[in-house]
Amino acid sequence: MAEQKSVSSAIGGAPISWVALMGALIGGGSVIPLIYYVEGGGYHSLSYALICVIAAILGPWGAGAAAFIGGVISMFLAPGFQPQQILIYYMGPTIIAGLILNRKWKWVVWVPALGILWYLFVPWYIPGDPRIGNIPQPFMAASGWYNYAALPLMLTVGRNLVPNWVAGSDKKKMFVGLMLLSWISTQSCHLWGWAISILFYYPIPAMVVAVLMAVTVPFERLMLQILSGLIGVPLLLSMRRSGLRKIPGAVW
């Protein structure tokens, strides 16, 4: 009976206790700033650097549940946290990362593909807002280059190399794999979140958005991706040496 209970008390194979613990870690990490926005008004938290690592530890569905718990906690702790960020900045990237590690990238390839179209048309043309203005082309279309790269990266290195490197024993390849995993998963969702934030929360002139997307976003996200690799490599190696029962879908 005890064994049956332990199996049923799991999400995607991840024990509920692990999910709750990682959810609390994500929620608590939301108040720890790592990179302040160059444009001001907030920061990227420790949680954002941890989500792909947690996907490697819990698998896609357990990590997605942990991200949901962490997002709800963040709503009460982190200043400026917006409700849609639970899905777009926490659950979405975490599930995408977990699926890539399990070579199920085809399930989520539509996220960056449609996200590119979403960013190009919303809110500039649909619904349109005189405070924002139309897209100054071609600079506006090209400004999301760092985000757009998530799609070709998913279709190339994301198919086999990234899961192989993260699951391997070569520390350098693990580091690069975690960086690329973070790039693909977070930037796939960032296009959606950026447009929603501008549409509903703070309308910004199109030219300002273009400059921020082209220059500051790559800098901020690259720093987070480096930190994700630096945190993830020793953590995953420690998990492998721990002797704990491996979770289905996890790669440690």
N, C-alpha and C positions, 0 to 999 in steps of 0.2 A: 504493500500500500504506500509506503513511504516513497518508493521509486516512482510509482504512478503519479503521486502528487507533485514530485519535482519536475516531471516531464510536462504536466498540465500547467504548472505555474511558470510558464515561459512565454515569451513573445518572439516568434521567429527562431526558436531554439535558444534564445538568450534568457537566463533566469531573471525573473522580475526584480529580484534584489539587485542584480547588476544593472538592469535598466534604470531602476530608481536611483542608484548611486551615480551613474553617469549623467542622468538627468539633473540631479542636484549639482554635479560638477559643472555642467553647462550653465545652469541658472546662476550659480555663484560666480562663475567666471565672467558673466556678463557685466559685472561692475568693476572688473580689472582691466584698465585700458592698456593696450599694447601699442597701437598706432593711432595718433590723433589725426582727424581729417585735416588735410592741408587747407581745405576751404573753410574750416572751422565748423562749429556746431555739434561736435560729437567725436566719437572714437570707435575704432575697431577693438573689440574685446578679446580676452583670452579664449572665450567660447568659440569665436569664429576660427581660431587657429586649431581648435581641438576636434571639430566636428568630423573631419575626414579620418582622423586617427581613431575616433570612437567607432566609426563605420568599420574600420579594420578589426576592432576588438569585438564588436557585438554582431556584426553582419548587418545587412541593409534594414531589416524590419525591426530588430531590437534597437538598433541605433536610431532609426526614425522615431520610435516611441520615446526613446530617451531625449531626443531633440525636441519633441513636443512638450515633454515635461519641463525641460530646461527653458523652452520658450515661454511657457506659462509663468514659471518662476521669474523669468526676466521681466515680464510685464509689470511685476510688482517691485522689482529691485532696480532695474536699469533706467536711468533718466532718458526720456526721448524714445523709448522702445515702442514700436508701432505694431498693432495686432497682426498685420500681414507678414511681418518679419518671421513669425513662427513657422510659416510654410515656406517662404521664399528664401530666407537666410539661414534657417536652422534645419527643418525637416527635409526640404527639397535637396540641398547639397549633400546632406548626410545619406539619404536614400540613393541618390545618384552615385555617390562614391562607393557605397556598398554593392550596388549592382555592377559597376565597372569592375570591382575587384572579383566579382563572381562571373565575369564575362557575359553579363546580360545587358550590355550597353544599348542594344537595339530597343530595349524597353523604354529608354529615356532619350533617345537621340532627337526626338521631336522637341525637347525642351530648349536646347540652344538654337535649333533650326527656326522654330516659330518665334523664339525670343528675339532674334535679329529683326524679323519683320515687325514685331511688337515695338521694339525700340525706335525703329525708323518712322513709324506712323503715329504712335501714341506718346504724348498727347498733342503733338505738333499739328497733325492734320485731323485726327480723330480723338476727341471731338473738336479740337481747335480752341485756342484761348488767346485773345488779343494781348494778354499780359506776357505770354511766352513768345509768340511770333512763330513764323514758319521756319523750317529747317534751312539754314544757310548752306547750300550745297556748293561743292562736293565735300567740304570740310566736315559737316555734320555727319554725313553717312560714313566717312572714314574714321571719325573720332572714336568709334567703338571697337577699334581694331583688337584691343587686348581681350575684350569680351567675345568678339567674333571668333577668335582663335580657339575657343573652347570646342567648337564644332569640328574643325579639321583635326584637332588633337584627339578628340574622342574617336574619330573615324580611323586614326592611324595608330599612335602609340597607346591609346586607351583600350584598344581591342585585346592586345596580348602583352605588350611590353610592360605597361604600368602594373597590371596584376602580378606578372612574373617578378618584377623588381621588388615590389612591396612584400611579396611572400618569400623572397629569396634571402640569402644570408650575407650578400655583399652590402656592406653598410652604405657605400657611396651610391649604389644603384637604388637601395631602399630610400635614401634621402631624395634623390632625383624623382623616384617614383611617387613619393608622397607629395612633393612639390607639384608635379604634373597632375596628380589626382585632385589636389586642392584647386589648381587652376581650372581644370575642366569642370568640376562640380560646382564651385562657387560662382564662376563667371557665367556658366550656363543660366543660373538663376538671377544673377545681378541685373541683366538686361530687363527682366520683368519687374524687379523691385524698384529699380531706378525710375522707370517711367511711371509706376504707380505712385511713388513718393512725390514726384513732381506734379502729377495730376491732382492728387487729393490733399497734399500737405503743404508744399512750398513751391509755388510756380516760380521757375527760374528762366530768364531769357535764354533762347535757344543757343546763342553764341557762347554764353557762359557755360552751359551744359556741355557744349562741344569741347571747350578748352579743358574743363575738368575731366571729362571722359578720356580725352586723348593723352593728358599729361599726368594728372594727379592719381587717377584710379590705378594705372599700371604700377606706379611707384608704391602706393599703399598696399595693393594686393600682392606684389612681389615680396614685400617685407613679411606679410602674413604667411605666404607660402614657404618662405625660408624658415620661419619660426615653426610652421607645421612640421617640416622635415626634421628640424632640430629637436623638437619635442617628441615626435613620433618614433624615430629610430630607436632611441634607448628604451622607450616605453614598450614597444613591440618586442624588442629583444628580451626585455625583462619578463614579459608575459610568457614567452616561449620557454624560458628557464624555470618558470614558477611551478610547473607540474600540474596546473589547474586543468580541468576538463575543457577541451576546446569547444567553442560554440559553432554550430553549423553556419556556414557562410562567412565565418571569421577567417583571417589570414595569418594570425600569429602562431 
